[in-house]
Amino acid sequence: MAQDYILMNDRSENGMIAINKAVFQAITEISILDIENAEPVPATPFSKPIQIKIVDNKLQIIADVKVVYGANVNATCELVQNKIYENITFMTGYKPSEVTVNVLGFSI
């Protein structure tokens, strides 16, 4: 069964803290929009451009982007990858184990 959240701390006397996958997806979308030469791929009923996977309490992120025509693809993907990692670490205190950026095309 797939997990829908990451457990941040063990159960204590006050309860437990967990973060839902939707939070990581929203942070990833915001991170892509922050990069100048990258654009998010719109979601369709048959595809999800941002996939969040939680396996053994480890976070894996796969993000599909479009790169602005004429921009350096490698440098843009590296910026997107670093921005996603930094924002998730800063906003949640949890470090993703894997951040993958796929280029699905170019925008003019």
Backbone bond lengths (Angstrom), bond angles and torsions (degrees), N, CA, C in turn:
res aa  C-N    CA-C-N  psi(-1)  N-CA   C-N-CA  omega(-1)  CA-C   N-CA-C  phi
1 M - - - 1.446 - - 1.523 109.07 -
2 A 1.305 116.34 135.14 1.460 121.20 -178.37 1.518 110.43 -78.25
3 Q 1.307 114.69 142.67 1.459 119.88 177.12 1.513 109.70 -84.37
4 D 1.324 116.62 145.31 1.453 121.72 176.77 1.517 111.93 -106.90
5 Y 1.301 118.09 2.72 1.453 121.55 -177.67 1.523 110.31 -152.67
6 I 1.333 115.30 163.09 1.465 121.88 173.76 1.514 107.66 -113.71
7 L 1.298 115.89 129.58 1.454 122.03 179.52 1.527 108.57 -80.02
8 M 1.339 116.90 119.55 1.460 121.29 -176.17 1.529 112.80 -84.73
9 N 1.312 117.32 -33.42 1.461 119.60 177.08 1.522 109.01 -145.67
10 D 1.305 115.09 160.41 1.461 118.95 177.82 1.518 109.64 -69.33
11 R 1.290 113.95 161.86 1.464 119.57 179.31 1.529 109.49 -61.63
12 S 1.323 115.10 129.27 1.452 120.96 176.93 1.521 108.23 -118.65
13 E 1.301 116.53 -172.01 1.466 119.76 -179.01 1.526 111.96 -67.69
14 N 1.348 116.74 -23.00 1.464 120.52 -179.94 1.520 113.92 -94.61
15 G 1.319 117.08 -6.13 1.461 120.66 -179.44 1.516 110.21 123.30
16 M 1.341 115.69 -159.07 1.454 119.85 179.44 1.531 109.30 -134.46
17 I 1.313 115.38 157.93 1.457 121.18 -179.96 1.521 107.95 -114.13
18 A 1.337 115.58 128.48 1.457 121.51 178.14 1.524 108.73 -136.91
19 I 1.340 115.93 149.63 1.463 121.40 179.48 1.523 108.03 -116.72
20 N 1.326 115.85 130.10 1.454 122.66 -178.43 1.526 110.84 -76.45
21 K 1.344 116.41 157.04 1.456 121.47 178.53 1.531 112.13 -62.99
22 A 1.314 117.81 -29.30 1.465 121.24 -179.65 1.521 111.29 -62.83
23 V 1.311 117.65 -31.45 1.468 121.57 178.13 1.529 109.71 -65.94
24 F 1.321 116.99 -45.07 1.460 120.69 179.16 1.527 110.88 -66.00
25 Q 1.324 117.48 -35.31 1.461 120.99 177.99 1.523 110.92 -65.87
26 A 1.320 117.55 -43.13 1.468 121.29 179.16 1.527 111.05 -64.06
27 I 1.317 117.16 -41.89 1.471 120.53 178.68 1.529 110.39 -64.46
28 T 1.320 117.46 -38.60 1.460 121.69 178.25 1.525 111.02 -64.20
29 E 1.331 117.63 -43.27 1.466 121.32 178.31 1.535 111.06 -61.37
30 I 1.315 116.34 -43.77 1.462 121.02 178.94 1.533 110.32 -64.06
31 S 1.305 116.92 -39.24 1.466 121.36 -179.39 1.523 111.37 -64.23
32 I 1.327 117.38 -40.25 1.468 120.73 179.11 1.524 110.16 -65.12
33 L 1.327 116.75 -40.10 1.465 120.32 -179.59 1.529 112.35 -67.05
34 D 1.331 117.90 -22.54 1.463 121.82 -179.87 1.527 113.14 -73.85
35 I 1.324 117.76 -21.08 1.465 121.42 -177.31 1.527 109.21 -88.13
36 E 1.321 115.88 131.42 1.464 121.84 -172.47 1.531 113.39 -64.61
37 N 1.310 118.67 -43.82 1.459 122.02 -173.90 1.522 114.25 -96.13
38 A 1.317 118.25 11.84 1.459 121.76 179.86 1.525 109.85 -120.65
39 E 1.322 115.06 144.54 1.458 121.17 177.50 1.525 108.61 -131.34
40 P 1.324 117.17 140.63 1.461 118.80 177.83 1.528 111.06 -71.30
41 V 1.307 115.78 148.53 1.462 121.35 175.92 1.528 106.92 -84.95
42 P 1.341 117.83 130.50 1.467 118.81 -179.53 1.527 111.41 -67.20
43 A 1.311 115.07 144.43 1.462 120.81 179.16 1.522 109.92 -77.58
44 T 1.313 115.55 144.79 1.461 121.97 175.11 1.516 107.88 -123.61
45 P 1.326 117.47 168.82 1.464 118.25 179.05 1.530 113.66 -61.76
46 F 1.340 116.90 -20.95 1.457 119.75 -175.76 1.526 114.25 -107.50
47 S 1.330 117.87 -4.82 1.465 119.52 179.96 1.521 110.54 -142.09
48 K 1.310 113.92 147.66 1.461 121.48 176.50 1.522 107.66 -119.18
49 P 1.340 117.66 115.39 1.460 119.39 -177.30 1.530 114.09 -72.27
50 I 1.319 117.34 -19.72 1.467 120.45 177.50 1.529 107.46 -122.83
51 Q 1.316 115.04 121.05 1.462 120.64 179.79 1.522 108.98 -116.36
52 I 1.306 115.54 128.02 1.457 122.24 177.95 1.518 107.62 -113.04
53 K 1.318 116.56 122.45 1.459 121.03 179.54 1.528 108.90 -121.60
54 I 1.301 115.40 136.45 1.462 121.39 177.01 1.522 107.28 -121.47
55 V 1.326 115.45 112.16 1.454 121.57 -179.27 1.523 107.83 -125.38
56 D 1.318 116.89 120.08 1.472 122.36 -179.32 1.530 111.44 53.92
57 N 1.333 115.80 43.46 1.458 123.78 178.72 1.538 112.43 61.46
58 K 1.356 116.74 26.30 1.460 122.41 174.96 1.520 107.41 -115.79
59 L 1.325 115.66 137.35 1.457 122.69 -174.96 1.520 111.01 -95.86
60 Q 1.337 115.93 126.20 1.455 122.41 175.80 1.523 107.78 -121.32
61 I 1.341 116.62 130.36 1.459 121.77 -177.72 1.519 108.87 -121.80
62 I 1.324 115.85 130.92 1.457 122.03 174.92 1.521 106.74 -123.84
63 A 1.340 116.64 119.31 1.465 121.43 -176.92 1.525 110.03 -122.52
64 D 1.330 115.67 131.27 1.459 122.12 175.82 1.524 108.08 -99.43
65 V 1.326 116.19 132.21 1.469 120.86 -178.89 1.521 110.01 -134.64
66 K 1.336 114.76 163.62 1.457 122.12 168.39 1.523 106.77 -112.01
67 V 1.336 115.93 142.08 1.458 121.30 -179.02 1.528 107.82 -105.88
68 V 1.314 115.84 139.72 1.460 121.34 178.02 1.527 108.68 -64.65
69 Y 1.333 115.68 134.04 1.460 121.23 -178.22 1.529 110.18 -58.44
70 G 1.321 116.18 131.47 1.460 121.86 179.16 1.517 113.58 97.46
71 A 1.322 117.72 -13.12 1.464 121.08 179.91 1.529 109.61 -84.08
72 N 1.295 115.93 155.95 1.457 121.97 176.83 1.534 108.13 -73.10
73 V 1.327 116.36 115.19 1.466 121.43 -174.82 1.520 111.14 -65.56
74 N 1.316 117.08 -45.63 1.458 120.77 -177.81 1.524 111.50 -62.54
75 A 1.320 117.09 -45.64 1.464 120.80 -179.59 1.527 110.99 -66.81
76 T 1.328 117.03 -39.04 1.471 120.45 179.31 1.516 110.98 -65.05
77 C 1.322 117.36 -43.98 1.473 120.76 179.09 1.521 111.36 -64.12
78 E 1.319 116.52 -38.01 1.461 120.46 177.88 1.527 110.91 -65.34
79 L 1.339 116.99 -40.71 1.463 120.30 176.81 1.524 111.50 -63.41
80 V 1.326 116.69 -43.13 1.471 120.85 179.23 1.525 109.97 -62.64
81 Q 1.315 116.08 -46.06 1.462 120.92 -179.21 1.528 111.21 -60.87
82 N 1.314 117.26 -46.42 1.465 121.07 179.54 1.520 111.70 -65.59
83 K 1.341 116.92 -40.03 1.469 120.90 -179.22 1.524 110.86 -64.51
84 I 1.329 117.31 -43.04 1.462 120.76 177.86 1.521 110.46 -61.29
85 Y 1.324 116.25 -47.52 1.468 120.88 -179.43 1.528 111.08 -61.06
86 E 1.327 116.70 -47.06 1.467 120.76 -177.94 1.533 111.66 -65.01
87 N 1.337 117.19 -44.39 1.462 119.92 -178.16 1.519 112.24 -66.00
88 I 1.317 117.50 -41.59 1.469 119.36 178.92 1.522 110.15 -66.63
89 T 1.321 117.22 -41.44 1.458 120.15 178.60 1.526 111.01 -64.36
90 F 1.328 117.00 -42.59 1.465 121.39 -178.27 1.529 111.58 -69.53
91 M 1.326 117.49 -44.35 1.466 120.65 -173.18 1.519 113.76 -80.59
92 T 1.326 117.86 -28.36 1.465 119.50 -176.21 1.526 113.32 -116.11
93 G 1.330 117.38 -19.61 1.457 119.87 -176.06 1.515 112.60 80.14
94 Y 1.329 117.42 7.04 1.469 122.18 -179.51 1.517 108.90 -111.69
95 K 1.341 117.06 134.17 1.457 121.39 -178.68 1.530 109.51 -97.66
96 P 1.337 116.80 122.13 1.466 119.34 177.27 1.524 110.88 -64.87
97 S 1.320 116.38 144.82 1.459 119.56 178.49 1.520 111.22 -82.57
98 E 1.347 116.84 -24.73 1.461 119.97 -177.96 1.525 109.57 -152.97
99 V 1.335 116.46 132.60 1.463 122.50 173.85 1.524 107.20 -128.10
100 T 1.331 116.13 115.77 1.455 122.09 -179.04 1.513 109.44 -113.67
101 V 1.337 116.76 132.59 1.463 121.68 178.60 1.525 107.94 -117.63
102 N 1.332 116.24 122.52 1.465 122.29 177.82 1.526 108.96 -109.25
103 V 1.334 116.46 134.01 1.457 120.92 175.99 1.526 107.64 -95.01
104 L 1.346 115.96 119.66 1.463 120.20 -178.88 1.511 113.16 -99.88
105 G 1.315 117.46 -6.67 1.451 119.53 178.80 1.510 111.05 166.92
106 F 1.322 113.53 -169.47 1.449 120.59 -178.87 1.525 109.71 -124.14
107 S 1.310 116.37 149.84 1.459 120.77 174.82 1.522 107.73 -115.08
108 I 1.307 114.54 143.38 1.470 119.82 -175.95 1.509 108.97 -105.97
